[in-house]
């Protein structure tokens, strides 16, 4: 299937630590995607749904791009590492301040309970939090599918 011409293309922005977004986008994308400062990739989820992933540059000097990149996004995926949760605070604040629906995937959290991670991130129950190994292919795909389900559910509830 040509992911660029499907019936339901969904734009998702990926925020997180310096290399986290680019490695995630690379793991879940079909074929070649953009790299360097701005990771980009496409992934066919079904024969009718594709996801266009835009990695948001984590370095402060690129934050001016975030508004333009997130325009039209149905959701944001905030990637965090349990050992460096502080690195995800700017992304969480950004998504919350703009009312951008977001889901958080936390890697390396195997020794923590979900409640502990949620409290450390200061996110409410309306924000889905997944404990995962999003730096590996299969868990990364599971996170991508969770983001798609979340975005579609949010879109459907807004339309109802």
VOFISE-771626 format. One record per atom (N, C-alpha, C, O): atom name; residue number from 0; y, x, z. Coordinates in nm, 3 decimals, m for minus. Layout:
SITE  nugu  lotor    north     east       up
SITE    CA    NUM        Y        X        Z
...
# end
This chain:
SITE  nugu  lotor    north     east       up
SITE     N      0   m0.117    0.083    0.000
SITE    CA      0    0.000    0.000    0.000
SITE     C      0    0.124    0.088    0.000
SITE     O      0    0.125    0.193    0.064
SITE     N      1    0.225    0.046   m0.070
SITE    CA      1    0.353    0.116   m0.070
SITE     C      1    0.434    0.066    0.047
SITE     O      1    0.488   m0.045    0.043
SITE     N      2    0.444    0.147    0.154
SITE    CA      2    0.513    0.107    0.276
SITE     C      2    0.661    0.080    0.252
SITE     O      2    0.724    0.010    0.332
SITE     N      3    0.718    0.132    0.145
SITE    CA      3    0.858    0.110    0.118
SITE     C      3    0.887   m0.026    0.058
SITE     O      3    1.002   m0.068    0.057
SITE     N      4    0.783   m0.097    0.007
SITE    CA      4    0.805   m0.225   m0.059
SITE     C      4    0.723   m0.336    0.004
SITE     O      4    0.680   m0.426   m0.068
SITE     N      5    0.700   m0.335    0.131
SITE    CA      5    0.619   m0.437    0.196
SITE     C      5    0.705   m0.558    0.229
SITE     O      5    0.827   m0.555    0.217
SITE     N      6    0.639   m0.665    0.271
SITE    CA      6    0.708   m0.790    0.301
SITE     C      6    0.793   m0.781    0.426
SITE     O      6    0.898   m0.845    0.433
SITE     N      7    0.752   m0.704    0.524
SITE    CA      7    0.823   m0.696    0.652
SITE     C      7    0.845   m0.552    0.695
SITE     O      7    0.768   m0.497    0.774
SITE     N      8    0.951   m0.489    0.644
SITE    CA      8    0.982   m0.355    0.693
SITE     C      8    1.058   m0.365    0.825
SITE     O      8    1.153   m0.442    0.837
SITE     N      9    1.016   m0.288    0.923
SITE    CA      9    1.080   m0.287    1.055
SITE     C      9    1.139   m0.149    1.080
SITE     O      9    1.072   m0.047    1.061
SITE     N     10    1.263   m0.146    1.124
SITE    CA     10    1.328   m0.019    1.158
SITE     C     10    1.317    0.001    1.309
SITE     O     10    1.356   m0.086    1.387
SITE     N     11    1.264    0.115    1.347
SITE    CA     11    1.251    0.152    1.488
SITE     C     11    1.312    0.290    1.506
SITE     O     11    1.282    0.382    1.430
SITE     N     12    1.396    0.304    1.607
SITE    CA     12    1.452    0.435    1.638
SITE     C     12    1.372    0.496    1.752
SITE     O     12    1.329    0.426    1.844
SITE     N     13    1.353    0.626    1.745
SITE    CA     13    1.275    0.699    1.844
SITE     C     13    1.368    0.795    1.916
SITE     O     13    1.428    0.883    1.854
SITE     N     14    1.378    0.777    2.047
SITE    CA     14    1.464    0.862    2.129
SITE     C     14    1.378    0.935    2.229
SITE     O     14    1.277    0.882    2.275
SITE     N     15    1.417    1.054    2.263
SITE    CA     15    1.342    1.129    2.363
SITE     C     15    1.390    1.272    2.371
SITE     O     15    1.500    1.304    2.328
SITE     N     16    1.306    1.356    2.426
SITE    CA     16    1.340    1.497    2.441
SITE     C     16    1.351    1.567    2.306
SITE     O     16    1.327    1.507    2.202
SITE     N     17    1.387    1.693    2.310
SITE    CA     17    1.420    1.768    2.190
SITE     C     17    1.316    1.758    2.078
SITE     O     17    1.350    1.716    1.968
SITE     N     18    1.193    1.795    2.103
SITE    CA     18    1.092    1.796    1.997
SITE     C     18    1.001    1.674    2.005
SITE     O     18    0.917    1.654    1.918
SITE     N     19    1.016    1.594    2.108
SITE    CA     19    0.925    1.482    2.129
SITE     C     19    0.931    1.383    2.013
SITE     O     19    0.828    1.343    1.960
SITE     N     20    1.052    1.343    1.973
SITE    CA     20    1.068    1.246    1.866
SITE     C     20    1.011    1.293    1.735
SITE     O     20    0.944    1.217    1.665
SITE     N     21    1.038    1.419    1.699
SITE    CA     21    0.989    1.469    1.571
SITE     C     21    0.838    1.480    1.570
SITE     O     21    0.776    1.451    1.468
SITE     N     22    0.777    1.521    1.680
SITE    CA     22    0.631    1.531    1.680
SITE     C     22    0.568    1.392    1.676
SITE     O     22    0.466    1.374    1.610
SITE     N     23    0.626    1.294    1.745
SITE    CA     23    0.574    1.158    1.741
SITE     C     23    0.584    1.102    1.599
SITE     O     23    0.486    1.049    1.546
SITE     N     24    0.701    1.114    1.538
SITE    CA     24    0.720    1.062    1.402
SITE     C     24    0.620    1.127    1.307
SITE     O     24    0.563    1.059    1.222
SITE     N     25    0.599    1.256    1.320
SITE    CA     25    0.503    1.325    1.235
SITE     C     25    0.359    1.279    1.256
SITE     O     25    0.281    1.273    1.161
SITE     N     26    0.324    1.247    1.381
SITE    CA     26    0.187    1.204    1.411
SITE     C     26    0.154    1.067    1.352
SITE     O     26    0.041    1.044    1.309
SITE     N     27    0.249    0.977    1.348
SITE    CA     27    0.219    0.839    1.307
SITE     C     27    0.259    0.808    1.164
SITE     O     27    0.222    0.702    1.113
SITE     N     28    0.331    0.896    1.097
SITE    CA     28    0.380    0.867    0.962
SITE     C     28    0.272    0.883    0.857
SITE     O     28    0.181    0.965    0.869
SITE     N     29    0.286    0.802    0.753
SITE    CA     29    0.198    0.812    0.636
SITE     C     29    0.261    0.913    0.540
SITE     O     29    0.368    0.887    0.484
SITE     N     30    0.197    1.024    0.520
SITE    CA     30    0.248    1.122    0.425
SITE     C     30    0.366    1.199    0.477
SITE     O     30    0.384    1.216    0.598
SITE     N     31    0.447    1.245    0.384
SITE    CA     31    0.561    1.329    0.416
SITE     C     31    0.677    1.247    0.470
SITE     O     31    0.702    1.135    0.424
SITE     N     32    0.746    1.302    0.565
SITE    CA     32    0.867    1.241    0.618
SITE     C     32    0.973    1.346    0.632
SITE     O     32    0.948    1.464    0.607
SITE     N     33    1.090    1.306    0.672
SITE    CA     33    1.197    1.401    0.694
SITE     C     33    1.172    1.480    0.820
SITE     O     33    1.096    1.437    0.907
SITE     N     34    1.233    1.594    0.831
SITE    CA     34    1.214    1.676    0.950
SITE     C     34    1.348    1.732    0.994
SITE     O     34    1.451    1.666    0.978
SITE     N     35    1.348    1.850    1.047
SITE    CA     35    1.468    1.918    1.095
SITE     C     35    1.536    1.836    1.203
SITE     O     35    1.469    1.789    1.295
SITE     N     36    1.666    1.818    1.192
SITE    CA     36    1.743    1.748    1.295
SITE     C     36    1.707    1.600    1.301
SITE     O     36    1.702    1.542    1.410
SITE     N     37    1.683    1.540    1.188
SITE    CA     37    1.661    1.396    1.181
SITE     C     37    1.521    1.363    1.129
SITE     O     37    1.501    1.352    1.009
SITE     N     38    1.425    1.348    1.220
SITE    CA     38    1.291    1.312    1.176
SITE     C     38    1.290    1.169    1.122
SITE     O     38    1.349    1.078    1.181
SITE     N     39    1.223    1.150    1.011
SITE    CA     39    1.208    1.018    0.951
SITE     C     39    1.065    1.005    0.904
SITE     O     39    1.006    1.101    0.855
SITE     N     40    1.010    0.886    0.918
SITE    CA     40    0.877    0.861    0.866
SITE     C     40    0.853    0.713    0.846
SITE     O     40    0.922    0.629    0.904
SITE     N     41    0.755    0.683    0.763
SITE    CA     41    0.712    0.545    0.741
SITE     C     41    0.566    0.535    0.774
SITE     O     41    0.488    0.629    0.756
SITE     N     42    0.529    0.416    0.823
SITE    CA     42    0.389    0.393    0.857
SITE     C     42    0.354    0.249    0.823
SITE     O     42    0.419    0.156    0.871
SITE     N     43    0.252    0.230    0.743
SITE    CA     43    0.202    0.096    0.714
SITE     C     43    0.116    0.052    0.831
SITE     O     43    0.016    0.116    0.863
SITE     N     44    0.156   m0.056    0.896
SITE    CA     44    0.082   m0.107    1.011
SITE     C     44   m0.024   m0.206    0.963
SITE     O     44   m0.138   m0.203    1.009
SITE     N     45    0.015   m0.292    0.871
SITE    CA     45   m0.077   m0.384    0.804
SITE     C     45   m0.040   m0.382    0.656
SITE     O     45    0.048   m0.306    0.615
SITE     N     46   m0.105   m0.465    0.576
SITE    CA     46   m0.069   m0.469    0.435
SITE     C     46    0.065   m0.538    0.411
SITE     O     46    0.119   m0.532    0.301
SITE     N     47    0.120   m0.603    0.514
SITE    CA     47    0.250   m0.671    0.500
SITE     C     47    0.360   m0.614    0.589
SITE     O     47    0.477   m0.648    0.571
SITE     N     48    0.324   m0.529    0.683
SITE    CA     48    0.422   m0.475    0.778
SITE     C     48    0.423   m0.323    0.773
SITE     O     48    0.319   m0.258    0.784
SITE     N     49    0.543   m0.268    0.756
SITE    CA     49    0.559   m0.123    0.766
SITE     C     49    0.671   m0.093    0.865
SITE     O     49    0.761   m0.174    0.885
SITE     N     50    0.663    0.023    0.924
SITE    CA     50    0.763    0.066    1.020
SITE     C     50    0.833    0.188    0.964
SITE     O     50    0.770    0.284    0.919
SITE     N     51    0.966    0.182    0.966
SITE    CA     51    1.048    0.297    0.929
SITE     C     51    1.099    0.357    1.059
SITE     O     51    1.175    0.293    1.133
SITE     N     52    1.058    0.478    1.085
SITE    CA     52    1.091    0.546    1.212
SITE     C     52    1.203    0.647    1.191
SITE     O     52    1.196    0.733    1.102
SITE     N     53    1.305    0.636    1.272
SITE    CA     53    1.417    0.729    1.268
SITE     C     53    1.425    0.799    1.402
SITE     O     53    1.456    0.738    1.504
SITE     N     54    1.397    0.927    1.402
SITE    CA     54    1.407    1.005    1.525
SITE     C     54    1.554    1.035    1.554
SITE     O     54    1.624    1.090    1.469
SITE     N     55    1.599    0.999    1.671
SITE    CA     55    1.738    1.020    1.710
SITE     C     55    1.750    1.161    1.768
SITE     O     55    1.678    1.194    1.862
SITE     N     56    1.837    1.244    1.714
SITE    CA     56    1.851    1.380    1.766
SITE     C     56    1.889    1.379    1.914
SITE     O     56    1.983    1.312    1.954
SITE     N     57    1.816    1.453    1.994
SITE    CA     57    1.836    1.452    2.139
SITE     C     57    1.953    1.539    2.185
SITE     O     57    2.011    1.515    2.290
SITE     N     58    1.988    1.639    2.106
SITE    CA     58    2.095    1.729    2.148
SITE     C     58    2.228    1.653    2.152
SITE     O     58    2.259    1.574    2.063
SITE     N     59    2.304    1.679    2.255
SITE    CA     59    2.430    1.609    2.279
SITE     C     59    2.524    1.616    2.158
SITE     O     59    2.595    1.520    2.130
SITE     N     60    2.524    1.727    2.087
SITE    CA     60    2.616    1.742    1.974
SITE     C     60    2.588    1.644    1.860
SITE     O     60    2.671    1.627    1.771
SITE     N     61    2.471    1.579    1.862
SITE    CA     61    2.437    1.482    1.757
SITE     C     61    2.448    1.337    1.802
SITE     O     61    2.419    1.247    1.724
SITE     N     62    2.488    1.313    1.925
SITE    CA     62    2.493    1.176    1.976
SITE     C     62    2.587    1.088    1.896
SITE     O     62    2.570    0.966    1.895
SITE     N     63    2.685    1.145    1.828
SITE    CA     63    2.777    1.064    1.748
SITE     C     63    2.702    0.988    1.638
SITE     O     63    2.754    0.890    1.586
SITE     N     64    2.584    1.032    1.602
SITE    CA     64    2.504    0.969    1.496
SITE     C     64    2.425    0.848    1.545
SITE     O     64    2.380    0.767    1.464
SITE     N     65    2.407    0.834    1.675
SITE    CA     65    2.316    0.734    1.728
SITE     C     65    2.354    0.592    1.686
SITE     O     65    2.265    0.515    1.650
SITE     N     66    2.481    0.556    1.690
SITE    CA     66    2.519    0.419    1.652
SITE     C     66    2.483    0.389    1.507
SITE     O     66    2.429    0.282    1.478
SITE     N     67    2.512    0.481    1.418
SITE    CA     67    2.481    0.460    1.276
SITE     C     67    2.329    0.451    1.254
SITE     O     67    2.282    0.366    1.179
SITE     N     68    2.255    0.539    1.320
SITE    CA     68    2.110    0.540    1.301
SITE     C     68    2.043    0.416    1.359
SITE     O     68    1.942    0.369    1.306
SITE     N     69    2.097    0.363    1.466
SITE    CA     69    2.031    0.248    1.530
SITE     C     69    2.072    0.114    1.469
SITE     O     69    2.011    0.012    1.499
SITE     N     70    2.174    0.113    1.383
SITE    CA     70    2.217   m0.011    1.320
SITE     C     70    2.100   m0.072    1.239
SITE     O     70    2.043   m0.006    1.153
SITE     N     71    2.068   m0.196    1.269
SITE    CA     71    1.960   m0.265    1.199
SITE     C     71    1.822   m0.244    1.260
SITE     O     71    1.724   m0.300    1.210
SITE     N     72    1.814   m0.166    1.365
SITE    CA     72    1.683   m0.142    1.428
SITE     C     72    1.638   m0.266    1.505
SITE     O     72    1.719   m0.332    1.572
SITE     N     73    1.510   m0.297    1.496
SITE    CA     73    1.455   m0.410    1.572
SITE     C     73    1.415   m0.368    1.713
SITE     O     73    1.400   m0.452    1.801
SITE     N     74    1.398   m0.238    1.732
SITE    CA     74    1.360   m0.189    1.865
SITE     C     74    1.380   m0.038    1.871
SITE     O     74    1.395    0.030    1.769
SITE     N     75    1.380    0.011    1.993
SITE    CA     75    1.384    0.155    2.016
SITE     C     75    1.261    0.193    2.097
SITE     O     75    1.215    0.118    2.183
SITE     N     76    1.210    0.308    2.068
SITE    CA     76    1.101    0.367    2.145
SITE     C     76    1.159    0.487    2.218
SITE     O     76    1.204    0.583    2.156
SITE     N     77    1.157    0.481    2.350
SITE    CA     77    1.205    0.593    2.430
SITE     C     77    1.083    0.671    2.475
SITE     O     77    0.998    0.620    2.548
SITE     N     78    1.075    0.796    2.431
SITE    CA     78    0.964    0.883    2.469
SITE     C     78    1.008    0.970    2.585
SITE     O     78    1.116    1.028    2.583
SITE     N     79    0.924    0.977    2.686
SITE    CA     79    0.956    1.055    2.804
SITE     C     79    0.835    1.136    2.846
SITE     O     79    0.721    1.102    2.814
SITE     N     80    0.861    1.244    2.916
SITE    CA     80    0.756    1.325    2.975
SITE     C     80    0.770    1.311    3.126
SITE     O     80    0.880    1.325    3.180
SITE     N     81    0.661    1.282    3.195
SITE    CA     81    0.667    1.259    3.340
SITE     C     81    0.728    1.377    3.414
SITE     O     81    0.789    1.357    3.519
SITE     N     82    0.712    1.496    3.364
SITE    CA     82    0.766    1.614    3.429
SITE     C     82    0.915    1.635    3.403
SITE     O     82    0.979    1.717    3.469
SITE     N     83    0.970    1.560    3.306
SITE    CA     83    1.111    1.575    3.270
SITE     C     83    1.175    1.438    3.245
SITE     O     83    1.241    1.418    3.143
SITE     N     84    1.156    1.346    3.337
SITE    CA     84    1.209    1.211    3.318
SITE     C     84    1.360    1.211    3.300
SITE     O     84    1.414    1.127    3.228
SITE     N     85    1.427    1.304    3.363
SITE    CA     85    1.573    1.310    3.352
SITE     C     85    1.618    1.321    3.206
SITE     O     85    1.725    1.272    3.171
SITE     N     86    1.538    1.384    3.121
SITE    CA     86    1.572    1.399    2.980
SITE     C     86    1.579    1.266    2.907
SITE     O     86    1.639    1.258    2.799
SITE     N     87    1.518    1.161    2.962
SITE    CA     87    1.517    1.031    2.895
SITE     C     87    1.627    0.938    2.942
SITE     O     87    1.644    0.830    2.885
SITE     N     88    1.703    0.975    3.043
SITE    CA     88    1.805    0.885    3.098
SITE     C     88    1.913    0.849    2.997
SITE     O     88    1.955    0.733    2.991
SITE     N     89    1.960    0.945    2.918
SITE    CA     89    2.064    0.915    2.818
SITE     C     89    2.013    0.813    2.716
SITE     O     89    2.086    0.722    2.677
SITE     N     90    1.888    0.828    2.674
SITE    CA     90    1.830    0.735    2.577
SITE     C     90    1.815    0.595    2.637
SITE     O     90    1.846    0.496    2.572
SITE     N     91    1.769    0.588    2.761
SITE    CA     91    1.755    0.459    2.828
SITE     C     91    1.891    0.391    2.846
SITE     O     91    1.905    0.271    2.822
SITE     N     92    1.990    0.468    2.888
SITE    CA     92    2.124    0.414    2.905
SITE     C     92    2.181    0.364    2.772
SITE     O     92    2.243    0.258    2.766
SITE     N     93    2.158    0.441    2.667
SITE    CA     93    2.207    0.403    2.534
SITE     C     93    2.148    0.269    2.491
SITE     O     93    2.221    0.178    2.453
SITE     N     94    2.016    0.257    2.497
SITE    CA     94    1.949    0.134    2.452
SITE     C     94    1.993    0.015    2.537
SITE     O     94    2.019   m0.093    2.483
SITE     N     95    2.000    0.032    2.667
SITE    CA     95    2.038   m0.078    2.756
SITE     C     95    2.183   m0.121    2.731
SITE     O     95    2.211   m0.241    2.726
SITE     N     96    2.273   m0.026    2.716
SITE    CA     96    2.415   m0.057    2.697
SITE     C     96    2.440   m0.132    2.568
SITE     O     96    2.536   m0.209    2.559
SITE     N     97    2.357   m0.111    2.467
SITE    CA     97    2.376   m0.176    2.338
SITE     C     97    2.287   m0.299    2.320
SITE     O     97    2.288   m0.363    2.214
SITE     N     98    2.212   m0.332    2.423
SITE    CA     98    2.124   m0.448    2.412
SITE     C     98    2.013   m0.429    2.311
SITE     O     98    1.960   m0.526    2.257
SITE     N     99    1.977   m0.305    2.286
SITE    CA     99    1.872   m0.273    2.190
SITE     C     99    1.737   m0.285    2.261
SITE     O     99    1.710   m0.211    2.356
SITE     N    100    1.653   m0.378    2.217
SITE    CA    100    1.521   m0.391    2.282
SITE     C    100    1.449   m0.256    2.278
SITE     O    100    1.446   m0.189    2.175
SITE     N    101    1.393   m0.217    2.390
SITE    CA    101    1.327   m0.087    2.394
SITE     C    101    1.203   m0.089    2.481
SITE     O    101    1.188   m0.169    2.574
SITE     N    102    1.115    0.002    2.446
SITE    CA    102    0.989    0.023    2.514
SITE     C    102    0.986    0.171    2.551
SITE     O    102    1.036    0.254    2.476
SITE     N    103    0.928    0.204    2.664
SITE    CA    103    0.922    0.343    2.709
SITE     C    103    0.776    0.389    2.710
SITE     O    103    0.690    0.322    2.767
SITE     N    104    0.749    0.503    2.648
SITE    CA    104    0.616    0.564    2.652
SITE     C    104    0.629    0.696    2.727
SITE     O    104    0.706    0.784    2.687
SITE     N    105    0.555    0.709    2.835
SITE    CA    105    0.565    0.827    2.922
SITE     C    105    0.436    0.908    2.912
SITE     O    105    0.328    0.859    2.945
SITE     N    106    0.449    1.031    2.867
SITE    CA    106    0.334    1.121    2.855
SITE     C    106    0.319    1.203    2.983
SITE     O    106    0.413    1.218    3.060
SITE     N    107    0.202    1.255    3.003
SITE    CA    107    0.171    1.344    3.116
SITE     C    107    0.195    1.277    3.251
SITE     O    107    0.238    1.342    3.346
SITE     N    108    0.166    1.150    3.259
SITE    CA    108    0.187    1.075    3.383
SITE     C    108    0.055    1.039    3.450
SITE     O    108    0.050    0.945    3.529
SITE     N    109   m0.050    1.113    3.420
SITE    CA    109   m0.183    1.078    3.470
SITE     C    109   m0.195    1.081    3.622
SITE     O    109   m0.286    1.019    3.678
SITE     N    110   m0.108    1.151    3.689
SITE    CA    110   m0.117    1.155    3.836
SITE     C    110   m0.021    1.056    3.903
SITE     O    110   m0.006    1.058    4.025
SITE     N    111    0.044    0.972    3.825
SITE    CA    111    0.140    0.875    3.878
SITE     C    111    0.094    0.733    3.851
SITE     O    111    0.020    0.706    3.756
SITE     N    112    0.138    0.643    3.935
SITE    CA    112    0.115    0.500    3.915
SITE     C    112    0.229    0.446    3.829
SITE     O    112    0.340    0.499    3.831
SITE     N    113    0.202    0.340    3.755
SITE    CA    113    0.302    0.280    3.668
SITE     C    113    0.427    0.241    3.747
SITE     O    113    0.539    0.263    3.700
SITE     N    114    0.410    0.184    3.866
SITE    CA    114    0.524    0.145    3.948
SITE     C    114    0.613    0.262    3.987
SITE     O    114    0.735    0.249    3.990
SITE     N    115    0.550    0.376    4.015
SITE    CA    115    0.626    0.496    4.049
SITE     C    115    0.712    0.543    3.930
SITE     O    115    0.828    0.580    3.947
SITE     N    116    0.652    0.541    3.813
SITE    CA    116    0.724    0.585    3.693
SITE     C    116    0.837    0.488    3.662
SITE     O    116    0.949    0.529    3.632
SITE     N    117    0.808    0.359    3.670
SITE    CA    117    0.910    0.256    3.643
SITE     C    117    1.028    0.273    3.739
SITE     O    117    1.144    0.265    3.698
SITE     N    118    0.999    0.296    3.866
SITE    CA    118    1.105    0.315    3.966
SITE     C    118    1.184    0.442    3.938
SITE     O    118    1.307    0.441    3.947
SITE     N    119    1.116    0.551    3.904
SITE    CA    119    1.185    0.677    3.875
SITE     C    119    1.276    0.664    3.753
SITE     O    119    1.381    0.729    3.746
SITE     N    120    1.236    0.580    3.658
SITE    CA    120    1.318    0.558    3.538
SITE     C    120    1.427    0.454    3.560
SITE     O    120    1.519    0.442    3.480
SITE     N    121    1.417    0.379    3.670
SITE    CA    121    1.512    0.271    3.701
SITE     C    121    1.518    0.166    3.591
SITE     O    121    1.626    0.123    3.551
SITE     N    122    1.400    0.124    3.543
SITE    CA    122    1.395    0.018    3.442
SITE     C    122    1.336   m0.107    3.505
SITE     O    122    1.248   m0.101    3.591
SITE     N    123    1.387   m0.220    3.462
SITE    CA    123    1.341   m0.348    3.514
SITE     C    123    1.211   m0.392    3.450
SITE     O    123    1.160   m0.327    3.359
SITE     N    124    1.158   m0.504    3.497
SITE    CA    124    1.029   m0.554    3.446
SITE     C    124    1.036   m0.602    3.301
SITE     O    124    0.932   m0.618    3.237
SITE     N    125    1.157   m0.625    3.249
SITE    CA    125    1.170   m0.669    3.109
SITE     C    125    1.147   m0.556    3.009
SITE     O    125    1.130   m0.581    2.890
SITE     N    126    1.147   m0.432    3.057
SITE    CA    126    1.125   m0.316    2.971
SITE     C    126    0.980   m0.271    2.983
SITE     O    126    0.938   m0.226    3.089
SITE     N    127    0.903   m0.283    2.875
SITE    CA    127    0.764   m0.236    2.880
SITE     C    127    0.758   m0.084    2.897
SITE     O    127    0.832   m0.009    2.832
SITE     N    128    0.670   m0.040    2.986
SITE    CA    128    0.649    0.103    3.009
SITE     C    128    0.501    0.132    2.990
SITE     O    128    0.417    0.067    3.053
SITE     N    129    0.470    0.228    2.905
SITE    CA    129    0.332    0.269    2.880
SITE     C    129    0.312    0.411    2.929
SITE     O    129    0.397    0.497    2.907
SITE     N    130    0.201    0.434    2.995
SITE    CA    130    0.162    0.570    3.033
SITE     C    130    0.063    0.614    2.927
SITE     O    130   m0.040    0.549    2.907
SITE     N    131    0.092    0.724    2.858
SITE    CA    131    0.015    0.759    2.741
SITE     C    131    0.013    0.909    2.716
SITE     O    131    0.075    0.987    2.789
SITE     N    132   m0.057    0.947    2.615
SITE    CA    132   m0.055    1.083    2.564
SITE     C    132   m0.001    1.074    2.422
SITE     O    132   m0.074    1.097    2.326
SITE     N    133    0.128    1.041    2.409
SITE    CA    133    0.187    1.014    2.278
SITE     C    133    0.202    1.138    2.192
SITE     O    133    0.254    1.130    2.081
SITE     N    134    0.158    1.254    2.243
SITE    CA    134    0.164    1.375    2.164
SITE     C    134    0.032    1.400    2.090
SITE     O    134    0.013    1.506    2.029
SITE     N    135   m0.059    1.302    2.095
SITE    CA    135   m0.185    1.308    2.022
SITE     C    135   m0.192    1.189    1.927
SITE     O    135   m0.132    1.085    1.955
SITE     N    136   m0.262    1.202    1.818
SITE    CA    136   m0.259    1.104    1.711
SITE     C    136   m0.300    0.963    1.752
SITE     O    136   m0.224    0.869    1.730
SITE     N    137   m0.417    0.948    1.810
SITE    CA    137   m0.463    0.812    1.843
SITE     C    137   m0.373    0.743    1.946
SITE     O    137   m0.333    0.629    1.923
SITE     N    138   m0.340    0.808    2.059
SITE    CA    138   m0.247    0.743    2.152
SITE     C    138   m0.110    0.716    2.090
SITE     O    138   m0.047    0.615    2.122
SITE     N    139   m0.064    0.804    2.002
SITE    CA    139    0.065    0.782    1.936
SITE     C    139    0.059    0.657    1.849
SITE     O    139    0.153    0.578    1.847
SITE     N    140   m0.051    0.638    1.779
SITE    CA    140   m0.068    0.516    1.697
SITE     C    140   m0.071    0.391    1.786
SITE     O    140   m0.016    0.287    1.749
SITE     N    141   m0.134    0.401    1.902
SITE    CA    141   m0.138    0.288    1.995
SITE     C    141    0.003    0.254    2.044
SITE     O    141    0.038    0.137    2.058
SITE     N    142    0.083    0.357    2.071
SITE    CA    142    0.221    0.335    2.112
SITE     C    142    0.298    0.268    1.998
SITE     O    142    0.375    0.175    2.021
SITE     N    143    0.279    0.316    1.876
SITE    CA    143    0.346    0.256    1.760
SITE     C    143    0.310    0.108    1.748
SITE     O    143    0.398    0.025    1.725
SITE     N    144    0.184    0.075    1.762
SITE    CA    144    0.142   m0.065    1.753
SITE     C    144    0.203   m0.148    1.866
SITE     O    144    0.239   m0.264    1.845
SITE     N    145    0.214   m0.090    1.985
SITE    CA    145    0.278   m0.161    2.096
SITE     C    145    0.425   m0.190    2.066
SITE     O    145    0.475   m0.297    2.097
SITE     N    146    0.493   m0.093    2.005
SITE    CA    146    0.634   m0.113    1.968
SITE     C    146    0.645   m0.223    1.864
SITE     O    146    0.735   m0.308    1.874
SITE     N    147    0.557   m0.225    1.767
SITE    CA    147    0.561   m0.328    1.663
SITE     C    147    0.536   m0.465    1.724
SITE     O    147    0.609   m0.560    1.695
SITE     N    148    0.435   m0.478    1.810
SITE    CA    148    0.408   m0.607    1.875
SITE     C    148    0.529   m0.652    1.956
SITE     O    148    0.567   m0.770    1.953
SITE     N    149    0.590   m0.560    2.028
SITE    CA    149    0.707   m0.590    2.110
SITE     C    149    0.824   m0.635    2.022
SITE     O    149    0.889   m0.735    2.052
SITE     N    150    0.851   m0.562    1.915
SITE    CA    150    0.963   m0.595    1.825
SITE     C    150    0.942   m0.730    1.759
SITE     O    150    1.036   m0.810    1.750
SITE     N    151    0.822   m0.757    1.712
SITE    CA    151    0.791   m0.886    1.647
SITE     C    151    0.802   m1.000    1.746
SITE     O    151    0.857   m1.105    1.713
SITE     N    152    0.752   m0.981    1.867
SITE    CA    152    0.761   m1.085    1.970
SITE     C    152    0.908   m1.113    2.004
SITE     O    152    0.947   m1.229    2.019
SITE     N    153    0.989   m1.008    2.016
SITE    CA    153    1.131   m1.025    2.045
SITE     C    153    1.201   m1.097    1.930
SITE     O    153    1.284   m1.186    1.952
SITE     N    154    1.168   m1.058    1.807
SITE    CA    154    1.229   m1.122    1.690
SITE     C    154    1.191   m1.270    1.683
SITE     O    154    1.275   m1.355    1.656
SITE     N    155    1.064   m1.300    1.709
SITE    CA    155    1.018   m1.439    1.705
SITE     C    155    1.080   m1.523    1.814
SITE     O    155    1.115   m1.638    1.791
SITE     N    156    1.095   m1.467    1.934
SITE    CA    156    1.154   m1.545    2.044
SITE     C    156    1.303   m1.567    2.019
SITE     O    156    1.357   m1.670    2.060
SITE     N    157    1.369   m1.474    1.954
SITE    CA    157    1.512   m1.492    1.922
SITE     C    157    1.531   m1.598    1.814
SITE     O    157    1.631   m1.669    1.812
SITE     N    158    1.433   m1.607    1.723
SITE    CA    158    1.443   m1.705    1.614
SITE     C    158    1.409   m1.846    1.660
SITE     O    158    1.450   m1.943    1.596
SITE     N    159    1.335   m1.858    1.769
SITE    CA    159    1.290   m1.991    1.816
SITE     C    159    1.400   m2.068    1.887
SITE     O    159    1.378   m2.180    1.932
# end
